[in-house]
Amino acid sequence: MPLAFDVLLPLPLAPLRWTAPHGTGPAPHAAHAGDGDGWTGRRVVVPWRGGPRVGVVVAAEETSDLRAFELKEAIDLLDDRPWLPPPTVAWIVAEAQRTAAPPGVVLASLHLPGLRPELEHRVRILDAAQVPDGTDADAWIPAESLDPERWTALREEGLLLESVTERRPQATVLEPAVPPDDPRLADARRAPQRRALETLVRIGGAASGVALAEAAEVPVGTVRSLVRNGFARYASRPAPRPEPP
């Protein structure tokens, strides 16, 4: 039977229901302790007023084919396990009942950055006659290139495949460029640089030269020499996702 999600948006609303995104597989019930049913607490992207909106699953249940036909379909799941712990979701619902406020208001009051991420929303139009001029019939295109009304109409007609990923900002990280046993670091005079490089390998990267110098207990000048000699380098990596409370 079709699966339906009750989704809480950070808006002054009670949970609303959508069918699970197309192709949703079984929940990973036993993947992690404390994950509950595997769905509650996961972030899901749903269609809302002509565009995508991120909410949190507060309940999931099978529904009839007739009822599923009456519901809109969620776009995509952002997480492969609960992003908010299920006990936190239960607390939000209980706090809403205690204060006589919509649960969405309680959720919004937590100011969780993960509920307003920058999204990369792409679509593929299944009706070749509807594909924009100059676009390959099988191409994935940015959803924002479609007028909101057209996007809504195409997805309600079942003429869209959709994919949503969280676009993470980039962060500059100091990372190793050579292994610590590089022969050029065998000289005793470069022992501090070798120690700094060993520390860098152990911690997997440093936010700055100063941070590495503190972790390796060496002067900042040693880290500068490490970079200048090509033993370490600065690179861009996706910034860590903000942790929920």
Secondary structure as UniProt FT lines:
FT   STRAND          3..8
FT   STRAND          16..19
FT   TURN            22..23
FT   TURN            29..30
FT   TURN            33..34
FT   TURN            36..37
FT   TURN            40..41
FT   STRAND          43..47
FT   STRAND          52..62
FT   HELIX           65..70
FT   STRAND          76..77
FT   HELIX           86..99
FT   HELIX           103..109
FT   HELIX           113..115
FT   STRAND          119..125
FT   HELIX           128..130
FT   TURN            133..134
FT   TURN            137..138
FT   STRAND          141..142
FT   HELIX           143..145
FT   HELIX           148..156
FT   TURN            157..158
FT   STRAND          160..166
FT   STRAND          170..176
FT   TURN            180..181
FT   HELIX           183..185
FT   HELIX           188..190
FT   HELIX           191..203
FT   HELIX           209..216
FT   HELIX           220..228
FT   TURN            229..230
FT   STRAND          232..238
//
